Amino acid sequence: MDASKTKDINIVVNGRERQVADGQTVAQLLAGLGIARDQVAVELNGDIVRREKWDQTGVSPGSVLEIVQFVGGG
């Protein structure tokens, strides 16, 4: 795809507005943010997105995501 034709959309991630390429999936967004998939839970517009659906679940203009990272400890 020609990068000059890629459209950016506005979304909110953990309370901060971001611009991302239109058509991104949750999995692509996490990769772009450098977040390890095995250490997070994702909520999209108030609904938890199951890990096995991340590759098929797209973000759209105005999407609101909460990404929660798991922290180990004892």
Phi and psi in degrees as GROMACS dihedral restraints (atoms count N, CA, C in turn):
[ dihedral_restraints ]
;  ai    aj    ak    al  type     phi  dphi    fc
    3     4     5     6     1   -70.9    20    10
    4     5     6     7     1   119.9    20    10
    6     7     8     9     1   -59.5    20    10
    7     8     9    10     1   -28.6    20    10
    9    10    11    12     1   -70.5    20    10
   10    11    12    13     1   -14.8    20    10
   12    13    14    15     1  -101.7    20    10
   13    14    15    16     1    -0.5    20    10
   15    16    17    18     1   -73.6    20    10
   16    17    18    19     1   128.3    20    10
   18    19    20    21     1   -95.3    20    10
   19    20    21    22     1   136.0    20    10
   21    22    23    24     1   -95.4    20    10
   22    23    24    25     1   148.1    20    10
   24    25    26    27     1  -124.6    20    10
   25    26    27    28     1   158.9    20    10
   27    28    29    30     1   -99.4    20    10
   28    29    30    31     1   130.0    20    10
   30    31    32    33     1  -133.5    20    10
   31    32    33    34     1   172.1    20    10
   33    34    35    36     1  -121.3    20    10
   34    35    36    37     1   126.5    20    10
   36    37    38    39     1  -122.0    20    10
   37    38    39    40     1   117.6    20    10
   39    40    41    42     1    50.1    20    10
   40    41    42    43     1    44.4    20    10
   42    43    44    45     1    83.5    20    10
   43    44    45    46     1    -1.2    20    10
   45    46    47    48     1  -115.6    20    10
   46    47    48    49     1   130.6    20    10
   48    49    50    51     1   -71.8    20    10
   49    50    51    52     1   139.1    20    10
   51    52    53    54     1  -138.2    20    10
   52    53    54    55     1   154.9    20    10
   54    55    56    57     1  -107.9    20    10
   55    56    57    58     1   130.3    20    10
   57    58    59    60     1  -134.2    20    10
   58    59    60    61     1   163.5    20    10
   60    61    62    63     1   -67.3    20    10
   61    62    63    64     1   137.9    20    10
   63    64    65    66     1   -61.1    20    10
   64    65    66    67     1   141.2    20    10
   66    67    68    69     1    91.7    20    10
   67    68    69    70     1     1.2    20    10
   69    70    71    72     1   -68.8    20    10
   70    71    72    73     1   146.4    20    10
   72    73    74    75     1   -94.3    20    10
   73    74    75    76     1   169.0    20    10
   75    76    77    78     1   -58.5    20    10
   76    77    78    79     1   -42.9    20    10
   78    79    80    81     1   -60.9    20    10
   79    80    81    82     1   -43.5    20    10
   81    82    83    84     1   -66.3    20    10
   82    83    84    85     1   -38.0    20    10
   84    85    86    87     1   -62.7    20    10
   85    86    87    88     1   -46.8    20    10
   87    88    89    90     1   -59.9    20    10
   88    89    90    91     1   -43.8    20    10
   90    91    92    93     1   -61.4    20    10
   91    92    93    94     1   -43.7    20    10
   93    94    95    96     1   -64.5    20    10
   94    95    96    97     1   -28.5    20    10
   96    97    98    99     1   -87.8    20    10
   97    98    99   100     1    -5.1    20    10
   99   100   101   102     1    72.6    20    10
  100   101   102   103     1    30.4    20    10
  102   103   104   105     1  -101.3    20    10
  103   104   105   106     1   126.8    20    10
  105   106   107   108     1   -67.5    20    10
  106   107   108   109     1   127.4    20    10
  108   109   110   111     1   -63.5    20    10
  109   110   111   112     1   -29.9    20    10
  111   112   113   114     1   -82.5    20    10
  112   113   114   115     1     1.9    20    10
  114   115   116   117     1  -123.3    20    10
  115   116   117   118     1    19.3    20    10
  117   118   119   120     1  -139.0    20    10
  118   119   120   121     1   161.2    20    10
  120   121   122   123     1  -121.0    20    10
  121   122   123   124     1   146.6    20    10
  123   124   125   126     1  -125.2    20    10
  124   125   126   127     1   131.0    20    10
  126   127   128   129     1  -114.4    20    10
  127   128   129   130     1   130.1    20    10
  129   130   131   132     1  -121.0    20    10
  130   131   132   133     1   117.0    20    10
  132   133   134   135     1    51.5    20    10
  133   134   135   136     1    41.1    20    10
  135   136   137   138     1    89.2    20    10
  136   137   138   139     1    -4.1    20    10
  138   139   140   141     1  -117.0    20    10
  139   140   141   142     1   136.0    20    10
  141   142   143   144     1   -67.9    20    10
  142   143   144   145     1   134.0    20    10
  144   145   146   147     1  -101.2    20    10
  145   146   147   148     1   120.2    20    10
  147   148   149   150     1   -65.4    20    10
  148   149   150   151     1   139.4    20    10
  150   151   152   153     1   -50.4    20    10
  151   152   153   154     1   -40.3    20    10
  153   154   155   156     1   -70.6    20    10
  154   155   156   157     1    -9.5    20    10
  156   157   158   159     1  -101.2    20    10
  157   158   159   160     1    -4.3    20    10
  159   160   161   162     1   -59.0    20    10
  160   161   162   163     1   -36.4    20    10
  162   163   164   165     1   -72.0    20    10
  163   164   165   166     1   -20.7    20    10
  165   166   167   168     1  -105.8    20    10
  166   167   168   169     1   -10.4    20    10
  168   169   170   171     1   -94.8    20    10
  169   170   171   172     1   115.1    20    10
  171   172   173   174     1   -92.4    20    10
  172   173   174   175     1   156.8    20    10
  174   175   176   177     1  -101.5    20    10
  175   176   177   178     1   145.4    20    10
  177   178   179   180     1  -124.8    20    10
  178   179   180   181     1   168.0    20    10
  180   181   182   183     1   -52.5    20    10
  181   182   183   184     1   131.3    20    10
  183   184   185   186     1    85.7    20    10
  184   185   186   187     1    -1.5    20    10
  186   187   188   189     1   -58.0    20    10
  187   188   189   190     1   144.0    20    10
  189   190   191   192     1  -119.2    20    10
  190   191   192   193     1   119.4    20    10
  192   193   194   195     1  -117.5    20    10
  193   194   195   196     1   142.3    20    10
  195   196   197   198     1  -119.1    20    10
  196   197   198   199     1   124.1    20    10
  198   199   200   201     1  -115.0    20    10
  199   200   201   202     1   118.9    20    10
  201   202   203   204     1  -111.7    20    10
  202   203   204   205     1   122.9    20    10
  204   205   206   207     1   -93.1    20    10
  205   206   207   208     1   137.9    20    10
  207   208   209   210     1   -78.9    20    10
  208   209   210   211     1   138.9    20    10
  210   211   212   213     1  -123.3    20    10
  211   212   213   214     1   125.1    20    10
  213   214   215   216     1   -83.6    20    10
  214   215   216   217     1   161.6    20    10
  216   217   218   219     1   166.3    20    10
  217   218   219   220     1   179.8    20    10
